[in-house]
Amino acid sequence: MEKMPVFVKIEEYNEVLNLMRTIRKKLDEAKGTLLKIHDLKNEEDHQLEMWQNTLAEVEKKIDFVDHSLNEPQHF
């Protein structure tokens, strides 16, 4: 099959170029938004882990106090 030239009206070509620029811009914006969401999720995960560790630490201390109060003293 022989390659044939394709003729496109200049107006349509410019419209396609503008549309492609718009699509590229929207794609870049979407990528930026996704990156921000990823960063926020990482920060949220970090905060949840810190809270979980703090609660575990408090629970250990409460268990120790509870155990100490319920165990008879040996002198």
Helices and strands as residue ranges (DSSP letters): H 10-70
